[in-house]
Every structure is written in C-alpha cells, then in structure tokens.
Amino acid sequence: MPNIKKAGLIIGGEYGKDALTIDGKTVGYYRVVSGSAGFQIGVEAKDMILSFMTDEVLNKFRSSKGCETGIDGNVAIIAVGGGGSATTRNVNEPIVGYVFDVKGLMGDISFKGSKFPKIDPA
C-alpha cells in the first residue's frame, strides 16, 4: 500500500488503498482505515507491505469482510530502515507488515485499530 496518509491531534486517522497480489496476479483491491486516540500530533505518509505467512491466514483474510488488527489476530509491524531486523526466528506472527519510506513528522503514543476492507476497483 503506497502513500498511506496519517494525521492526528489527540484523535487520529489513517487511510490508504492498493491491490492484493498473489504470484504476480491481482486478486482483489483493499484499503486500510485506521483510527486512534491518545497523545499524538502530526502528519505523515508511508508505504506498507503486508505479508501473509500461511495460506490459512491469507484465505481467512480474503474470505472475511475485512481483517481488523488486534481483533482478527496479531500483525508484526517492522519499520524498514529503523535499525531493526526481522527473520523467521524473531517474527512468529501470522501477518508481517513492513513500513518504509515514512515522510512527515508524527509524535504518537496512542491506542489504535486498523481495518482492511475489500473495495471494488475504480
């Protein structure tokens, strides 16, 4: 999902959309919609890749009305270029999200939830 936009001042929101590809073929279109509340201020844009680690998790995502992080399961989020590293030894979550190319300035200590509903191509 390229160019996800996020903004917040106590209450925040985030939005982005892209295609789900499997073996190089587009199989659906999804968006990310997030809300948050807490100590936050700023605006940012970022790119994110979600990797489904098993066919079972991918099939559940595709058959649901929209995966919700924190409700449907855990997602390990890795900031690429942030000095951390991820391998199969230290990431055991069913979905792994890679965040990179973050632009803007955001201070954020908040409670948040994200939903990934399927959308019709436009």
Buried (B, 14 or more C-beta within 10 A) or exposed (E): BEBBEBBBEEEBEBBBBBEBEEEEEEEBBBBBBBBBEEEBEBBBBBBBBBBBBEEEBBEBBBEEEBBBBEEBBEBBBBBBEEEEEBEEEEEEBBBBBBBEEBEEEBEBEBEBEBBBBBEEEE
